[in-house]
Amino acid sequence: MNKSTESCYGPRFMAFVLGCAVLVMGAALLAHSFERGSAARLALAAVQGLATGAVIVTSMLRLRRLDEMQQRVQLEALAMAFAGTGVLGAAYGFLVNAGLPDIEWGALVWPVMVGLWAIGLLFANRRYR
């Protein structure tokens, strides 16, 4: 990892992301103690959405600080994550039509996309060594 990437994903940023992840998970757990559709549960869902949005906006602002090569690496990794998430979602949709149980995608889309982004970064970084 070069200095540009290290400054983009420094300890403060990682602490912020982990804090938002804890907030999202805590709000999700707390929401289950309220009735579906209640004001408290809706407010907790809004907190989850705002925390997720803050991570996305902050990530995009930090990506702009990277040099052109690192931006290209990130673009390729994000493209892989986007396409991979679409393929996995469509494939599982076909399997549901064939008889597999339906699952709650809302909780899985972001972790899958982030995991595929990390895998994409490994491949893209290796490509440009």
Salt bridges, closest charged atoms under 4 A:
GLU76 OE2 - ARG72 NE 3.41
GLU76 OE1 - ARG127 NH1 3.16
